Amino acid sequence: EKPAKSVGHIVLTVLGAILCIIFLPILVMNTILIIKGAMDDSKPPSVFGYTPLVVLSGSMDDGSVDAILVGDLILVHDCDATKLQVNDVIAFMEGDYAVTHRIIAVNEDGTYTTQGDANNVQDAIPVAPDHVIGKYERRFQGVGNAVLFIQSPKGMLVCIGIPLALFVIYDVIR
């Protein structure tokens, strides 16, 4: 006969399984993003057609309830960049940076005039369709701050070092 397992052992096993179920998809998506980012650094990488971006400026914070705020994580989805319309919010490359602004005019030459919702003037340079990363889909308020923290040395220690140490300790105790 097998000896009965203690409640503590069962709880630790269930907790470990739950953590694996949560962290495995995150690990897979991050691995895909890292590999795709290394292969093509001309624009941010995407997973399944979605590109996650962290908002670093307040150009879209017009004070409305659904405003895009500094520290948000936004998702933009691949789209046909030649079929965008006025009022679509898009992310596009401006030099080495991704910018998220609203289309305020579709120009005759097929480019887009954009402007941040909180800005008083339109952007000086029209956006060509081949510079469009995608169309804004949704935001996760404040999650961008967590992403930036995870990328910092302290964040890596907290998010990689501590869980790794806990797995080792758990394995030794078991």
N, CA and C of each residue as an Amber inpcrd file, in Angstrom:
protein
   522
   0.8170000  -1.1880000   0.0000000   0.0000000   0.0000000   0.0000000
   0.8580000   1.2470000   0.0000000   0.3650000   2.2430000  -0.7170000
   1.0580000   3.5320000  -0.7340000   0.6710000   4.3020000   0.5170000
   1.6370000   5.0220000   1.0980000   1.2860000   5.8320000   2.2630000
   0.4230000   7.0210000   1.8350000  -0.4810000   7.4440000   2.6950000
  -1.3480000   8.5940000   2.4050000  -0.5130000   9.8630000   2.3330000
  -0.8620000  10.7030000   1.3820000  -0.1300000  11.9600000   1.2230000
  -0.6930000  12.9900000   2.1790000   0.1940000  13.8010000   2.7060000
  -0.2460000  14.8280000   3.6540000  -0.9850000  15.9370000   2.9210000
  -1.7860000  16.6780000   3.6620000  -2.5330000  17.8040000   3.0990000
  -1.5630000  18.8430000   2.5450000  -0.4770000  19.0790000   3.2540000
   0.5280000  20.0520000   2.7970000   1.1240000  19.6640000   1.4640000
   1.3900000  18.3750000   1.2850000   1.9530000  17.8970000   0.0260000
   0.9470000  18.0900000  -1.1140000  -0.3120000  17.8020000  -0.8610000
  -1.3530000  17.9610000  -1.8760000  -1.5160000  19.4350000  -2.2410000
  -1.5190000  20.3050000  -1.2300000  -1.6580000  21.7470000  -1.4810000
  -0.4860000  22.2540000  -2.3170000   0.7330000  21.8390000  -1.9650000
   1.9180000  22.2710000  -2.7260000   1.8650000  21.7580000  -4.1650000
   1.4080000  20.5390000  -4.3580000   1.3090000  19.9760000  -5.7060000
   0.2860000  20.7410000  -6.5380000  -0.8810000  21.0210000  -5.9580000
  -1.9210000  21.7730000  -6.6700000  -1.4360000  23.1850000  -6.9770000
  -0.8030000  23.8270000  -6.0020000  -0.2710000  25.1770000  -6.2010000
   0.7790000  25.1920000  -7.3130000   1.6640000  24.2050000  -7.3230000
   2.6700000  24.1080000  -8.3760000   2.0410000  23.9230000  -9.7440000
   0.9920000  23.0990000  -9.8190000   0.3010000  22.8700000 -11.0980000
  -0.3750000  24.1470000 -11.5860000  -1.0170000  24.8750000 -10.6620000
  -1.6780000  26.1270000 -11.0380000  -0.6560000  27.1400000 -11.5490000
   0.4730000  27.2530000 -10.8620000   1.5200000  28.1870000 -11.2970000
   2.0540000  27.8110000 -12.6710000   2.2200000  26.5270000 -12.9300000
   2.6900000  26.0870000 -14.2490000   1.6690000  26.4230000 -15.3350000
   0.3730000  26.2210000 -15.0310000  -0.6740000  26.5300000 -16.0000000
  -0.6960000  28.0280000 -16.3050000  -0.4330000  28.8570000 -15.3060000
  -0.4320000  30.3110000 -15.5020000   0.8190000  30.7600000 -16.2470000
   1.9810000  30.2690000 -15.8160000   3.2300000  30.7950000 -16.3490000
   3.6720000  30.1810000 -17.6720000   3.2090000  28.9890000 -18.0080000
   3.6300000  28.3660000 -19.2580000   3.2080000  29.1800000 -20.4880000
   1.9380000  29.6210000 -20.6120000   1.5840000  30.4450000 -21.7790000
   2.3540000  31.7630000 -21.8230000   2.5830000  32.3570000 -20.6570000
   3.3440000  33.6070000 -20.6100000   4.7620000  33.3650000 -21.0940000
   5.3630000  32.2720000 -20.6590000   6.7200000  31.9300000 -21.0880000
   6.7780000  31.6940000 -22.5900000   5.7870000  30.9810000 -23.1340000
   5.7520000  30.7070000 -24.5800000   5.6210000  32.0120000 -25.3640000
   4.6860000  32.8880000 -24.9460000   4.5010000  34.1560000 -25.6620000
   5.7470000  35.0270000 -25.5780000   6.3690000  35.0950000 -24.4140000
   7.5870000  35.8930000 -24.2830000   8.7120000  35.3350000 -25.1400000
   8.8250000  34.0250000 -25.2090000   9.8570000  33.4140000 -26.0530000
   9.6190000  33.7650000 -27.5170000   8.3700000  33.6880000 -27.9550000
   8.0390000  34.0610000 -29.3390000   8.3870000  35.5200000 -29.5970000
   8.0120000  36.4050000 -28.6610000   8.3050000  37.8390000 -28.8200000
   9.8000000  38.1000000 -28.8910000  10.5760000  37.4310000 -28.0550000
  12.0310000  37.6270000 -28.0430000  12.6440000  37.1650000 -29.3600000
  12.2370000  35.9900000 -29.8210000  12.8010000  35.4560000 -31.0690000
  12.4180000  36.3360000 -32.2560000  11.1250000  36.6990000 -32.3520000
  10.6870000  37.5440000 -33.4660000  11.3430000  38.9200000 -33.4050000
  11.5190000  39.4620000 -32.2050000  12.1770000  40.7580000 -32.0420000
  13.6290000  40.7180000 -32.4820000  14.2990000  39.5980000 -32.2160000
  15.6920000  39.4520000 -32.6210000  15.8310000  39.2790000 -34.1330000
  14.8140000  38.6750000 -34.7540000  14.8690000  38.4390000 -36.1970000
  14.5890000  39.7040000 -37.0000000  13.7240000  40.5840000 -36.4940000
  13.3550000  41.8010000 -37.2220000  13.1830000  42.9290000 -36.2150000
  14.1820000  43.7960000 -36.1210000  14.1090000  44.8840000 -35.1370000
  13.5720000  46.1810000 -35.7420000  12.9750000  46.1020000 -36.9490000
  12.4430000  47.3180000 -37.5790000  11.0830000  47.7130000 -37.0080000
  10.3850000  46.7530000 -36.3720000   9.1110000  47.0630000 -35.7230000
   8.9020000  46.0760000 -34.5770000   8.0310000  46.4110000 -33.6390000
   7.7990000  45.5210000 -32.4970000   7.2410000  44.1650000 -32.9430000
   7.6320000  43.1020000 -32.2610000   7.1560000  41.7710000 -32.6340000
   5.7030000  41.5500000 -32.2220000   5.0510000  40.6010000 -32.8990000
   3.6560000  40.2860000 -32.5870000   3.5180000  38.7950000 -32.3360000
   2.4280000  38.4390000 -31.6470000   2.0850000  37.0430000 -31.4010000
   0.6380000  36.8590000 -31.8440000   0.4110000  35.9290000 -32.7690000
  -0.9240000  35.6560000 -33.2910000  -1.5960000  36.9180000 -33.8310000
  -0.8040000  37.8040000 -34.4430000  -1.3470000  39.0180000 -35.0430000
  -1.5140000  40.1830000 -34.0820000  -1.2120000  39.9910000 -32.8150000
  -1.3310000  41.0630000 -31.8210000   0.0470000  41.5190000 -31.3770000
   0.2180000  42.8340000 -31.3080000   1.4720000  43.4170000 -30.8570000
   1.2270000  44.1360000 -29.5360000   1.9010000  43.7020000 -28.4640000
   1.7640000  44.4140000 -27.1880000   2.7170000  45.6050000 -27.1540000
   2.2180000  46.7370000 -26.6930000   3.0390000  47.9470000 -26.5840000
   2.7910000  48.5990000 -25.2220000   3.8540000  49.1280000 -24.6260000
   3.7300000  49.8540000 -23.3650000   3.6540000  51.3400000 -23.6820000
   2.6710000  52.0200000 -23.1010000   2.4670000  53.4470000 -23.3480000
   3.4270000  54.2480000 -22.4660000   4.2540000  55.0780000 -23.1110000
   5.2720000  55.8440000 -22.3930000   5.0020000  57.3440000 -22.3600000
   4.0180000  57.8120000 -23.1400000   3.7210000  59.2470000 -23.1360000
   2.2210000  59.4640000 -22.9410000   1.8600000  60.6580000 -22.5670000
   0.4750000  60.9950000 -22.3080000  -0.2540000  61.5930000 -23.4940000
   0.2400000  61.3690000 -24.6970000  -0.3590000  62.0150000 -25.8710000
  -1.7930000  61.5650000 -26.1540000  -2.2150000  60.4300000 -25.6060000
  -3.5780000  59.9510000 -25.8330000  -4.4680000  60.1080000 -24.5920000
  -3.9570000  60.7510000 -23.5630000  -4.7070000  60.9300000 -22.3120000
  -5.4610000  62.2550000 -22.3360000  -6.6720000  62.2090000 -22.8960000
  -7.4940000  63.4160000 -22.9770000  -8.4400000  63.5590000 -21.7840000
  -8.2850000  62.6910000 -20.8010000  -9.1080000  62.7600000 -19.6060000
 -10.3920000  61.9600000 -19.6800000 -10.6810000  61.3390000 -20.8060000
 -11.9060000  60.5490000 -20.9290000 -11.7410000  59.2080000 -20.2050000
 -12.8420000  58.5400000 -19.9770000 -12.8410000  57.2750000 -19.2370000
 -12.0150000  56.2010000 -19.9540000 -12.0810000  56.1720000 -21.2750000
 -11.3760000  55.1440000 -22.0340000 -10.0570000  55.6400000 -22.6370000
  -9.5200000  56.7040000 -22.0810000  -8.2630000  57.2630000 -22.5940000
  -7.1200000  56.2590000 -22.3940000  -6.1610000  56.3170000 -23.3000000
  -4.9620000  55.4900000 -23.1980000  -3.9720000  56.2640000 -22.3260000
  -3.5800000  55.6610000 -21.1950000  -2.7720000  56.3470000 -20.1920000
  -1.3340000  55.8620000 -20.1700000  -0.4520000  56.7170000 -19.6670000
   0.9330000  56.3160000 -19.4440000   0.9290000  55.1160000 -18.4980000
   1.6920000  54.0800000 -18.8440000   1.7650000  52.8830000 -18.0160000
   0.7970000  51.7880000 -18.4180000  -0.0620000  52.0660000 -19.4020000
  -0.9710000  51.0290000 -19.8930000  -0.2140000  50.0900000 -20.8330000
  -0.6790000  48.8660000 -20.9100000  -0.2360000  47.9350000 -21.9380000
  -1.3710000  47.8930000 -22.9470000  -1.0580000  48.1800000 -24.2130000
  -2.0940000  48.1360000 -25.2450000  -1.7910000  47.0100000 -26.2220000
  -2.8400000  46.5210000 -26.8410000  -2.6990000  45.5290000 -27.9030000
  -3.1690000  46.1560000 -29.1970000  -2.3490000  46.0470000 -30.2190000
  -2.7440000  46.4700000 -31.5550000  -2.7710000  45.2260000 -32.4290000
  -3.7370000  45.1740000 -33.3230000  -3.9270000  44.0030000 -34.1660000
  -3.5290000  44.3220000 -35.5980000  -2.9000000  43.3280000 -36.2460000
  -2.5660000  43.4830000 -37.6680000  -3.8280000  43.8470000 -38.4380000
  -3.6640000  44.6790000 -39.4400000  -4.8120000  45.1010000 -40.2390000
  -4.3390000  45.4410000 -41.6420000  -5.2920000  45.6190000 -42.5260000
  -4.9750000  46.1070000 -43.8630000  -4.7900000  47.6120000 -43.7360000
  -3.5480000  48.0520000 -43.7630000  -3.2170000  49.4560000 -43.5000000
  -3.7070000  50.4000000 -44.5850000  -4.2000000  49.8750000 -45.6820000
  -4.7240000  50.7500000 -46.7380000  -6.2140000  51.0190000 -46.5720000
  -6.8510000  50.3730000 -45.5860000  -8.2970000  50.5120000 -45.4080000
  -8.6760000  51.1490000 -44.0770000  -7.7450000  51.8430000 -43.4580000
  -8.0370000  52.5110000 -42.1900000  -8.8770000  53.7530000 -42.4500000
  -9.5880000  54.1960000 -41.4180000 -10.5080000  55.3200000 -41.5740000
 -10.2630000  56.3730000 -40.4950000 -10.8540000  57.5380000 -40.7060000
 -10.8030000  58.6020000 -39.7250000 -11.3860000  58.0800000 -38.4080000
 -10.7530000  58.4450000 -37.3190000 -11.0830000  58.0530000 -35.9380000
 -10.5200000  56.7060000 -35.5260000  -9.9290000  55.9320000 -36.4440000
  -9.2310000  54.7200000 -36.0350000  -7.9910000  55.1240000 -35.2460000
  -7.7190000  54.4060000 -34.1710000  -6.4910000  54.6200000 -33.4080000
  -5.5070000  53.5630000 -33.8890000  -4.3310000  54.0220000 -34.3090000
  -3.3340000  53.1160000 -34.8720000  -1.9990000  53.2750000 -34.1590000
  -1.2110000  52.2350000 -34.2300000   0.1800000  52.3120000 -33.8010000
   1.0190000  52.2810000 -35.0740000   2.0320000  53.1260000 -35.1050000
   2.8770000  53.2090000 -36.2930000   4.3080000  53.5110000 -35.8790000
   5.2240000  53.2140000 -36.7740000   6.6390000  53.4780000 -36.5150000
   6.9710000  54.8920000 -36.9560000   7.5970000  55.6250000 -36.0540000
   8.1220000  56.9540000 -36.3480000   9.5960000  56.9040000 -35.9930000
  10.4170000  56.6250000 -37.0040000  11.8340000  56.3840000 -36.7490000
  11.9840000  55.0500000 -36.0280000  12.6300000  55.0750000 -34.8610000
  12.8290000  53.8560000 -34.0780000  11.7490000  53.6400000 -33.0290000
  10.7520000  54.5070000 -32.9830000   9.7430000  54.4520000 -31.9280000
   8.3680000  54.1010000 -32.4680000   7.6080000  53.3700000 -31.6540000
   6.2130000  53.1010000 -31.9680000   5.3720000  54.2060000 -31.3360000
   4.4570000  54.7620000 -32.1110000   3.5830000  55.8390000 -31.6570000
   2.1460000  55.3680000 -31.8420000   1.2820000  55.7040000 -30.8920000
  -0.1360000  55.3710000 -30.9980000  -0.9310000  56.6700000 -31.0020000
  -1.5650000  56.9800000 -32.1330000  -2.3700000  58.1910000 -32.2860000
  -3.6070000  57.8860000 -33.1120000  -4.5120000  58.8310000 -33.1460000
  -5.7720000  58.7000000 -33.8700000  -5.6290000  59.2930000 -35.2840000
  -6.2480000  58.6320000 -36.2630000  -6.2740000  59.1640000 -37.6300000
  -7.3110000  60.2830000 -37.6600000  -6.8750000  61.4650000 -38.0990000
  -7.8120000  62.5920000 -38.2140000  -8.1230000  62.9230000 -39.6690000
  -7.3330000  62.3740000 -40.5990000  -7.6110000  62.5860000 -42.0270000
  -6.9230000  61.4960000 -42.8420000  -7.6180000  61.0760000 -43.9140000
  -7.0220000  60.1800000 -44.9020000  -6.6590000  61.0520000 -46.0860000
  -5.3860000  61.1130000 -46.4000000  -4.8930000  61.9970000 -47.4560000
  -5.0400000  61.3590000 -48.8350000  -5.0680000  62.1940000 -49.8700000
  -5.2440000  61.7270000 -51.2490000  -4.1670000  60.7430000 -51.6890000
  -2.9560000  60.8940000 -51.1480000  -1.8570000  60.0050000 -51.5430000
  -1.8600000  58.6850000 -50.7670000  -2.8870000  58.4410000 -49.9360000
  -2.9960000  57.1900000 -49.1930000  -2.3510000  57.2140000 -47.8160000
  -1.7350000  58.3310000 -47.4620000  -1.1430000  58.4490000 -46.1260000
  -2.2130000  58.9270000 -45.1460000  -1.8630000  58.8990000 -43.8740000
  -2.7950000  59.2920000 -42.8210000  -2.2310000  60.4590000 -42.0200000
  -3.0840000  61.4190000 -41.7140000  -2.7230000  62.4880000 -40.7940000
  -3.2100000  62.0390000 -39.4190000  -2.3180000  62.0730000 -38.4390000
  -2.6460000  61.5770000 -37.1040000  -2.4540000  62.6700000 -36.0650000
  -3.0460000  62.4310000 -34.9050000  -2.9010000  63.3720000 -33.7970000
  -3.2060000  62.6250000 -32.5010000  -2.4300000  62.9110000 -31.4750000
  -2.7280000  62.3730000 -30.1600000  -3.9630000  63.0570000 -29.5990000
  -4.8100000  62.3230000 -28.9060000  -6.0470000  62.8930000 -28.3630000
  -5.7880000  64.0460000 -27.4020000  -4.6430000  64.0390000 -26.7290000
  -4.3230000  65.0930000 -25.7660000  -3.4590000  66.1990000 -26.3780000
  -3.1120000  66.0670000 -27.6430000  -2.2600000  67.0600000 -28.3000000
  -3.1110000  68.1490000 -28.9520000  -2.5650000  69.3730000 -28.9900000
  -3.2740000  70.5000000 -29.5940000  -3.0830000  70.5840000 -31.1020000
  -2.0500000  69.9380000 -31.6130000  -1.7630000  70.0090000 -33.0490000
  -1.5930000  68.6070000 -33.6160000  -1.8450000  68.5130000 -34.9110000
  -1.6570000  67.2320000 -35.5940000  -0.1800000  66.9170000 -35.7310000
   0.1210000  65.6510000 -35.9750000   1.5010000  65.2320000 -36.1850000
   2.0230000  65.8370000 -37.4800000   3.2820000  66.2360000 -37.4790000
   3.8710000  66.9490000 -38.6100000   4.0620000  66.0520000 -39.8400000
   4.3340000  64.7820000 -39.6120000   4.6400000  63.8800000 -40.7180000
   3.4830000  62.9030000 -40.9260000   2.9140000  62.8530000 -42.1450000
   1.8550000  61.8750000 -42.4110000   2.3940000  60.4460000 -42.2930000
   1.5190000  59.5160000 -41.9450000   1.9000000  58.1190000 -41.7470000
   1.5910000  57.3250000 -43.0150000   2.6180000  56.7190000 -43.5640000
   2.4390000  55.8590000 -44.7360000   1.9230000  54.4940000 -44.2670000
   1.0980000  53.8360000 -45.0860000   0.5570000  52.5270000 -44.6860000
   1.6310000  51.5080000 -44.2950000   2.7970000  51.5670000 -44.9360000
   3.8220000  50.5750000 -44.5970000   4.4940000  50.8450000 -43.2530000
   4.1880000  51.9700000 -42.6140000   4.7040000  52.2510000 -41.2680000
   3.7150000  51.8620000 -40.1780000   2.5070000  51.4570000 -40.5680000
   1.4780000  51.0870000 -39.5970000   1.7910000  49.7100000 -39.0120000
   1.8100000  49.6370000 -37.6740000   2.0070000  48.3630000 -36.9730000
   0.6710000  47.6330000 -36.8750000  -0.3770000  48.3800000 -36.5430000
  -1.6850000  47.7650000 -36.4210000  -2.6970000  48.7340000 -35.8580000
  -3.9210000  48.2510000 -35.7370000  -5.0310000  49.0420000 -35.2230000
  -5.2350000  48.7150000 -33.7370000  -5.4260000  49.7550000 -32.9590000
  -5.6330000  49.6180000 -31.5190000  -6.8570000  48.7610000 -31.2360000
  -6.6860000  47.7780000 -30.3470000  -7.7960000  46.8950000 -29.9770000
  -8.2620000  47.1480000 -28.5480000  -7.3150000  47.1230000 -27.6040000
  -7.6940000  47.2970000 -26.2060000  -6.4990000  47.6620000 -25.3490000
  -6.7930000  48.0830000 -24.1270000  -5.7350000  48.4330000 -23.1910000
  -5.9360000  47.6860000 -21.8880000  -4.8200000  47.4880000 -21.2030000
  -4.8260000  46.8930000 -19.8800000  -4.2050000  47.9340000 -18.9600000
  -5.0530000  48.5880000 -18.1950000  -4.6310000  49.7350000 -17.3970000
  -3.5570000  49.3490000 -16.3850000  -2.4290000  50.0510000 -16.4540000
  -1.3390000  49.8910000 -15.5060000  -0.4460000  48.6860000 -15.7300000
  -0.8290000  47.7660000 -16.6000000  -0.0470000  46.5450000 -16.8110000
   1.3030000  46.8620000 -17.4530000   1.3640000  47.9300000 -18.2350000
   2.6340000  48.3340000 -18.8480000   3.6890000  48.6510000 -17.8000000
   3.2720000  49.2350000 -16.6720000   4.2240000  49.5000000 -15.5860000
   4.8110000  48.2000000 -15.0590000   3.9740000  47.1660000 -14.9390000
   4.4630000  45.8620000 -14.4860000   5.4410000  45.2710000 -15.4970000
   5.1370000  45.4250000 -16.7820000   6.0250000  44.9200000 -17.8310000
   7.3840000  45.6180000 -17.7530000   7.3670000  46.9360000 -17.5850000
   8.6250000  47.6750000 -17.4670000   9.3970000  47.2540000 -16.2210000
   8.6860000  46.9920000 -15.1090000   9.3460000  46.5330000 -13.8850000
   9.9990000  45.1750000 -14.1100000   9.2880000  44.2580000 -14.7710000
   9.8250000  42.9220000 -15.0190000  11.1080000  42.9930000 -15.8480000
  11.2070000  43.9820000 -16.7360000  12.3850000  44.1170000 -17.5860000
  13.5650000  44.7570000 -16.8710000  13.3340000  45.3120000 -15.6820000
  14.4150000  45.9320000 -14.9140000  15.1870000  44.8570000 -14.1510000
  16.4140000  45.1580000 -13.7040000  17.1790000  44.1640000 -12.9280000
  16.4320000  43.6890000 -11.6710000  15.8260000  44.6090000 -10.9200000
  15.0660000  44.2060000  -9.7250000  13.8910000  43.3250000 -10.1160000
  13.2220000  43.6860000 -11.1980000  12.0770000  42.9050000 -11.6580000
  12.4660000  41.5020000 -12.0620000  13.6100000  41.3730000 -12.7330000
  14.0770000  40.0440000 -13.1240000  14.3940000  39.1990000 -11.8940000
  14.9730000  39.8370000 -10.8720000  15.2580000  39.1200000  -9.6340000
  13.9590000  38.6300000  -9.0070000  12.9660000  39.5080000  -8.9220000
  11.6930000  39.1570000  -8.2950000  10.9440000  38.1110000  -9.1170000
  10.9190000  38.2670000 -10.4230000  10.0890000  37.4060000 -11.2700000
  10.7810000  36.1440000 -11.7670000  12.0860000  36.1110000 -11.7150000
  12.8080000  34.9130000 -12.1590000  13.5640000  34.2820000 -10.9970000
  14.3330000  35.0870000 -10.2970000  15.1790000  34.5670000  -9.2190000
  14.4040000  33.9670000  -8.0650000  13.4150000  34.6800000  -7.5670000
  12.6560000  34.1920000  -6.4130000  11.8470000  32.9370000  -6.7580000
  11.0780000  32.9330000  -7.8900000  10.3690000  31.6810000  -8.2140000
  11.3160000  30.4980000  -8.4280000  12.4590000  30.7460000  -9.0500000
  13.4290000  29.6740000  -9.2580000  13.9280000  29.1460000  -7.9120000
  14.2280000  30.0570000  -6.9860000  14.6690000  29.6520000  -5.6510000
  13.5770000  28.8570000  -4.9340000  12.3100000  29.2960000  -5.0820000
  11.2070000  28.5790000  -4.4450000  11.0450000  27.1710000  -5.0180000
  11.2270000  27.0160000  -6.3370000  11.1460000  25.6820000  -6.9320000
  12.2590000  24.7860000  -6.4040000  13.4640000  25.3290000  -6.2590000
  14.5880000  24.5520000  -5.7410000  14.3210000  24.1490000  -4.2890000
  13.8680000  25.1100000  -3.4960000  13.5550000  24.8210000  -2.0800000
  12.4620000  23.7610000  -1.9930000  11.4300000  23.9040000  -2.8130000
  10.3440000  22.9290000  -2.8190000  10.8620000  21.5410000  -3.1660000
  11.7420000  21.4720000  -4.1560000  12.2830000  20.1960000  -4.5850000
  13.1300000  19.5740000  -3.4870000  13.9080000  20.3950000  -2.7870000
  14.7590000  19.8860000  -1.6990000  13.8870000  19.3750000  -0.5530000
  12.8560000  20.1140000  -0.2020000  11.9700000  19.7030000   0.8940000
  11.2290000  18.4280000   0.5400000  10.8100000  18.3230000  -0.6930000
  10.0650000  17.1480000  -1.1270000  10.9580000  15.9360000  -1.1700000
